[in-house]
Amino acid sequence: MPRTLLIVVFAAAFFAFTRNQLPTATENESRTPVLKTASTPGTGNGKTNSLTRVKFEDSITQLYDKMDLSSYNLDYKVFRLGMIGYYSLLREGVLENKDLLTIIDFALPSTQKRFFTLDLKNLKVKYNTYVAHGKNTGENLAKKFSNIPQSNQSSLGFYVTGETYVGSKGYSLRLDGMEKMFNGNIRDRAVVVHGADYVSESWIARYGRLGRSQGCPALPKGISHEVIDAIKDKAAIFTYYPDAFYLNSSKYLKLDNLLDTMNEEMILTTAMRTRRAS
């Protein structure tokens, strides 16, 4: 075979071989991208965090159903936000009374029991009772919220409970606001948990609503002492209202940030307890 022809045949064969080794455009398009999970904080050993949004949402749904919270008129959306904030506070290390989460749903009228203390260890509602809002927040319905001193309005967001004392309102519980813009002045404003005569069914029967405070989440006198003793010493409280600015601004409601910085074992502890209790 002439040398020129031999070179041509060899080149053609090499081209055909290398082409067959490359993936076609169709093969590339059919491949599903693999998303890498975030590294578990603090491990430094390359382990991955398998916590996903799906797993988080599943654990919250299971917890809501197991505690039968719909029968207490606690909306799932409110509970979910409360749990996101609870885990965010837990991640910050500011909670010591970790088994309890209190949610105050100011979207409900004062004539409904809108104060919920949830026992996340024993998977039950520990307290469900009435709670007053500030006199400048609204009549029966809460509408306006403030962080300004002497506003006589309730404040939104996440608080951490502090110490107890006996003052002009009787046995009371100090609070620390965790969100500077929305409730950072709570301690300076002397907004505390205390009992009040105007938080009662007899008051509702007479006036069509609860009485109102100067911004304090006031409770019925007959149960206030017991509730205060249960939730004192750095437990979480979430005061909710469907205020778009707050919901979009609160750092404690950023689920993506939470998923990026927590491991599955921590976030799903309650879900695992739920499965065992089923």
N, C-alpha and C positions, 0 to 999 in steps of 0.2 A: 504494500500500500504506500502511495507517495507520502512523503513526510508532511506536506501541507494538509492533505486530506486527513491524516492521522490526528493532527493538532485540532482540526475543526471538530472531528467526532468526539475527541476527549473533552473539549470545551463544552459541547452541547450536553454531554452526559453529566458533567459536573454541575451545570446550571440546573438541570432537571432534578438532580439529587438534593441540592441545597434548597430549592423551592419547596420540595415536599416536606422538609424538616421545619418550615416556618408555619405558625398557625394562620389559618385563613381569617379574613375579616369576620365571617360568620361565627367562627369559633370564639373569637375575642368578644363579640357582642353578646354571646350567650352566657358568658361567665358572670356570676353574681359577685359583686365586690364583698370582701370580708372586712367587717368593721372591727378594729381593735378595741378591746375594753380598756378602761382607765386603770392605771396601776394603783394598787392599794396603798394609801398614804402611810408612810413611815416604815414600810417593810424593807425597801431597798434591796429586795432579792428577786425582782422581776416577776413576782406573782401578780396575777390579774384579779381585778374586782369584777365578779360576774353579776353584780347588782345592775338590773336594768329597770327602765320605767315600767315595763310590763310586770315584773316581779314586785315592784313597789306598789303599784296600783292594785295588784291581786291581794297583797297582804292587807292593805287598807280596807278593801271590800270585804274580805273575810272577817276582819275585826269588827267592822260595822254590823255585819249580819249576825255574828256570834253574840254580840252585846245587845242585839235587838233594838238598836237605837232609833229605828223608824217608829217604833211604838211609843217612844218618848218625844216624838216630834222634833228630833234633832236631824236637820237636813244633812244628807250625805255630803254635799258640797262643802258645807261648813265644817263638818267633822274632818273631811280630807284636808282642808286648809289648816285646821288646828293640829293635825298630826304632822304635816310638813313642818310647821313652825316648832312643834314639840321636838322633833328630831333635829332641827337646826339648833335649837337651844341646847339639846343634849350634846351635840357635836362641839359646841363652844365650851362645854364643861361648866355651865353656870347653874345647872340643876343639881340639887342634893336630894330633894323629895321627888324621886324619879318615877314613882308608881302612879302618880295622879296627874291628870290634865283637866283643868277647868275651862269650859267654854261658856261664854256669855253671848247669846245670839240676840243682838239688839235689832235684828230685822223683824223679830216677833214683838207683838204688843206687850205692854206691861201686865196685862191681864192673863198672860200665859206664863207657865213655868219655863223660863228661858235661861236658867242657870243650871249647868250640867257639870258635875264633878265625876270624871270617869276613872275607874280603877283599872289601869292597864295591866296590872299583875293578875288580878282575879277575874278580869273580863266581865265587869259589871258596872252599872251606874250606881255610884255611891250616894250622890245627892242630886235631886232634881227639884228645884224650888223657884220661888219668885225672886226677882232682883229689880231694884229701882235704878233709874237713870237720872242724870242731872236735870234740874228744873228748866234750864235753858236748852236742853237737848230736845224737848218735845213734851207733848201732853201724854196720851196713851202710847203713841208711836214715837220712837226715837228718830230724829231727823238731822240734828246738827251736832257736830263733835268738835272738840277743841283741846289744845294743849296749853292754852293761855291761862295764866293765873287769874283767879277771880272771875273766870268765865261762867262758872256754875254749869259747865257742860261735861259730859262723859268724854273719855278719850278712847280711841281705837288702838288695836294692836296687841302685842305680846308684853305681858308683865311677868315678873318673878316675885313671888311672895317674900316678905321679910319677917320682921320680928313682931311680936304681940305687945300690947300695952293697954292700960286702962285710962281712958280720957273722958272728954265731955260726952262722947257717944257710947260710953261703956267699954266693954271688952272689944278691942279693935286689932286689925292686922295691917301693918304698913306694906306698901307695894313699891316696887321699883320698875319704872318704865324702861323697856329695852330698846325702844325705837325713838331716838332723839326728836325727830320731827313731829311724831304723832303723840307720844306720851312721856317724853323725857322729863317733864316737869311734875310728874305725879307726886313724888315724895315732897317736893317743895310746896305743892298745892295742898298737901295733907289729904290727898284722895286715898281713902283706906276702906277696907271691908269692915262693916259694923252692922249691928242689928238696929231695926227701927220699927216703931209701932205702925207707921204708915205703909209697911210692906206686909199686907195681910189680905185675906179673902174678905174680911169684914169691911176693910177700906175700899176694896173693889166694889162690893155690893152697894156701898153708900155713894161713891163718887164715880164709878164706872172706869176707874184706873187706879194704879198704885199712887201713893204719894211720891214726891221726887226729892232727890238729895241735892247737895252742892257739887255733885260730880262723882260722889262715892257709889260703888256698887253695894248698896245697902240690902240686907237680907232680913227675913222674918226673925223676930227676936227669939222665938222659941227654938230655933235651930242654929242661929248665927254662931254661938259659942262653939258648938260641936264642929261646924264646918271650918271655922277658923283654926281650931286645933288640928284638924286633919290636913289642911292645905298650907300651913305655915312653913317657914324655914326652907325657902327656895324651891317651890313648886311652880309650874307654869300655868298662866292664865291667858286665854285668848279672848279678846273682846272683838266681836265681829259685827260688821255692817257692810252691805254691798256698795261700798264707796269705791268707785273705779280708780281714783287716784291712789288711795291707800293700797288696794289690792295689786296694783301695778308697780308700786314703789317699795313695798316692804321687802327688806333683804331676807326675811325669814320665810318668805313664800316662794323663793326661787328654787324650784324642784331640780332643775338641771345642775345647779351648784351643789345641791345636796347629794345627788347621785354621783357626782364627780369626786366627792370627798369622803364618802362613807363606804364601809364594806357591807357585804350582804348579811353577815352574821348579826351585825348590830341592828340593821333596819328590819330584819325579819324575825326577830326574837318573839314579838307578839304574835306573829302569824303562826310560828311553830307551836306556841302555846295553844293557839286556837285549834290547830289540827289535833293536838293531843286531847283537848277537851271535848272534841266532837264525838 
